[in-house]
Amino acid sequence: MNYLPNESRYVSMQYRRSGRSGLKLPAVSLGLWHNFGGVDTFSNSREMVLRAFDLGITHLDLANNYGPPPGSAEETFGQIIEKDLRPFRDELIISSKAGYTMWDGPYGDWGSRKYLVSSLDQSLKRMGLDYVDIFYHHRPDPETPLEETMQALDFIVRSGRALYVGISNYPADKTREASKILKSLGTPCLIHQPKYSMFERWVEDGLLDTLKEEGIGCIAFSPLAQGLLTDKYLGGIPEGSRASKAHGFLKPANITDEKLDKVRKLNALAQSRGQTLAQMALAWVLRHEVMTSVLIGASKVEQIEDAVGTLQRLDFSADALRKIETILKG
Ligand SMILES: NC(=O)c1ccc[n+]([C@@H]2O[C@H](COP(=O)([O-])OP(=O)(O)OC[C@H]3O[C@@H](n4cnc5c(N)ncnc54)[C@H](OP(=O)(O)O)[C@@H]3O)[C@@H](O)[C@H]2O)c1
């Protein structure tokens, strides 16, 4: 049966402008890092992507190395495009990245022009696309001159492989430098993708101010600390959860009693606000004016529905914010 999207998909989603650009992103975006690889069940991956689109999530985030095995999330997504989403390509913002180890030898990692351009060509082939909407440099490269990496991003846009470019995991000073170079080349940096959640707050130390000044948007990855900022680990590590899987990036050692104690208190606060902890954690990230979107992951359709429910309660009183600070400081 042909996929027909929900006709009311644009009614309740919020779309936020990315920095000083023409592009708006959904306040909740879906990332395909875990649960969309060759080791996962295709029907579940497909169901999640289609449910996301039905809920107004127009932005799907990938990278060359997502899987496992690396590259397989882009292949899975390519199959979903081919089967279902090709007619809706102009309603979608698809991103990919290069910057981490992808293939053997000196050209399959970091930030050279050689790596970025050939990696994106491989990504486009895997996804069956002519272009991506956003292409990111995935992490700063201490050895390649920043000019070369930024020139490669500019070339990628001018050659039609991407519409916009972004950077990920760049500290504030390197972000400012990269932004200057990109502006001088005529391809401004659209967006920065940093890790940000109640448990990971480095961006508050200068990056968010830099983004505001430079007119760059922000999309926060792992806003639920990979599932820790939900109620799922309160009674132990459930079978099938990310922390239970050998290839999951959340390790049982990350789930400490100290964290669980905070999660328990945050969970009670969220309940008193009439929302789930996941929703409160996402709303808390979205409270910054510069925050364009929260980039969630999911293993089930219900988690995506829970995340979209965040939009029903985004406000925080000064008192609620103080309570959260007190809990986080422990
Ligand atoms: N730029 C970078 O360097 C970088 C790095 C990492 C990630 N990313 C991007 O960010 C995206 C999101 O990262 P993430 O997956 O770590 O984000 P996350 O939203 O912090 O964690 C997602 C995981 O939390 C659990 N979860 C989600 N909603 C839940 C709910 N309502 N109740 C209980 N558990 C819930 C699920 O894990 P279970 O499997 O346990 O159900 C889900 O897979 C990635 O897909 C990728 O696109 C970028």
The ligand as an SDF file (V2000), in Angstrom:
LIG
                    3D

 48 52  0  0  0  0  0  0  0  0999 V2000
   26.6010   15.2990   16.2620 N   0  0  0  0  0  0  0  0  0  0  0  0
   26.9530   14.3130   17.0450 C   0  0  0  0  0  0  0  0  0  0  0  0
   28.1280   14.1150   17.3750 O   0  0  0  0  0  0  0  0  0  0  0  0
   25.8770   13.3860   17.5510 C   0  0  0  0  0  0  0  0  0  0  0  0
   26.1710   12.4410   18.5460 C   0  0  0  0  0  0  0  0  0  0  0  0
   25.1340   11.6600   19.0320 C   0  0  0  0  0  0  0  0  0  0  0  0
   23.8490   11.8100   18.5250 C   0  0  0  0  0  0  0  0  0  0  0  0
   23.6120   12.7140   17.5270 N   0  0  0  0  0  0  0  0  0  0  0  0
   22.2550   12.8770   16.9450 C   0  0  0  0  0  0  0  0  0  0  0  0
   21.2980   13.0500   17.9680 O   0  0  0  0  0  0  0  0  0  0  0  0
   20.2660   12.0780   17.8260 C   0  0  0  0  0  0  0  0  0  0  0  0
   19.6640   11.7590   19.1480 C   0  0  0  0  0  0  0  0  0  0  0  0
   20.6410   11.2180   20.0250 O   0  0  0  0  0  0  0  0  0  0  0  0
   20.1790   10.2150   21.1430 P   0  0  0  0  0  0  0  0  0  0  0  0
   19.5230    9.0400   20.5110 O   0  0  0  0  0  0  0  0  0  0  0  0
   21.3070   10.0050   22.0630 O   0  0  0  0  0  0  0  0  0  0  0  0
   19.0350   11.1260   21.8500 O   0  0  0  0  0  0  0  0  0  0  0  0
   18.1880   11.0210   23.1740 P   0  0  0  0  0  0  0  0  0  0  0  0
   16.8550   11.5760   22.7910 O   0  0  0  0  0  0  0  0  0  0  0  0
   18.9290   11.6380   24.2940 O   0  0  0  0  0  0  0  0  0  0  0  0
   18.0480    9.4580   23.5040 O   0  0  0  0  0  0  0  0  0  0  0  0
   17.1870    8.6540   22.7590 C   0  0  0  0  0  0  0  0  0  0  0  0
   16.9330    7.3270   23.4710 C   0  0  0  0  0  0  0  0  0  0  0  0
   16.2790    7.5470   24.7090 O   0  0  0  0  0  0  0  0  0  0  0  0
   15.2770    6.5680   24.9230 C   0  0  0  0  0  0  0  0  0  0  0  0
   13.9770    7.2510   24.9440 N   0  0  0  0  0  0  0  0  0  0  0  0
   13.5430    8.2310   24.1350 C   0  0  0  0  0  0  0  0  0  0  0  0
   12.3130    8.6480   24.4800 N   0  0  0  0  0  0  0  0  0  0  0  0
   11.9480    7.9210   25.5510 C   0  0  0  0  0  0  0  0  0  0  0  0
   10.7990    7.8920   26.3630 C   0  0  0  0  0  0  0  0  0  0  0  0
    9.7740    8.7010   26.1300 N   0  0  0  0  0  0  0  0  0  0  0  0
   10.7750    7.0190   27.3920 N   0  0  0  0  0  0  0  0  0  0  0  0
   11.8080    6.2040   27.6400 C   0  0  0  0  0  0  0  0  0  0  0  0
   12.9290    6.1770   26.8910 N   0  0  0  0  0  0  0  0  0  0  0  0
   13.0060    7.0250   25.8540 C   0  0  0  0  0  0  0  0  0  0  0  0
   15.3760    5.5920   23.7480 C   0  0  0  0  0  0  0  0  0  0  0  0
   16.3110    4.5770   24.1040 O   0  0  0  0  0  0  0  0  0  0  0  0
   15.9770    3.0320   24.1620 P   0  0  0  0  0  0  0  0  0  0  0  0
   16.6430    2.4240   22.9880 O   0  0  0  0  0  0  0  0  0  0  0  0
   16.5970    2.6050   25.4440 O   0  0  0  0  0  0  0  0  0  0  0  0
   14.4770    2.8510   24.1350 O   0  0  0  0  0  0  0  0  0  0  0  0
   15.9800    6.4570   22.6770 C   0  0  0  0  0  0  0  0  0  0  0  0
   16.6510    5.7270   21.6780 O   0  0  0  0  0  0  0  0  0  0  0  0
   20.9740   10.9170   17.1200 C   0  0  0  0  0  0  0  0  0  0  0  0
   20.0760   10.0340   16.4840 O   0  0  0  0  0  0  0  0  0  0  0  0
   21.8320   11.6580   16.1410 C   0  0  0  0  0  0  0  0  0  0  0  0
   21.0460   12.0720   15.0360 O   0  0  0  0  0  0  0  0  0  0  0  0
   24.5980   13.5100   17.0680 C   0  0  0  0  0  0  0  0  0  0  0  0
  1  2  1  0
  2  3  2  0
  2  4  1  0
  4  5  1  0
  4 48  2  0
  5  6  2  0
  6  7  1  0
  7  8  2  0
  8  9  1  0
  8 48  1  0
  9 10  1  0
  9 46  1  0
 10 11  1  0
 11 12  1  0
 11 44  1  0
 12 13  1  0
 13 14  1  0
 14 15  2  0
 14 16  1  0
 14 17  1  0
 17 18  1  0
 18 19  2  0
 18 20  1  0
 18 21  1  0
 21 22  1  0
 22 23  1  0
 23 24  1  0
 23 42  1  0
 24 25  1  0
 25 26  1  0
 25 36  1  0
 26 27  1  0
 26 35  1  0
 27 28  2  0
 28 29  1  0
 29 30  1  0
 29 35  2  0
 30 31  1  0
 30 32  2  0
 32 33  1  0
 33 34  2  0
 34 35  1  0
 36 37  1  0
 36 42  1  0
 37 38  1  0
 38 39  2  0
 38 40  1  0
 38 41  1  0
 42 43  1  0
 44 45  1  0
 44 46  1  0
 46 47  1  0
M  CHG  2   8   1  16  -1
M  END
$$$$
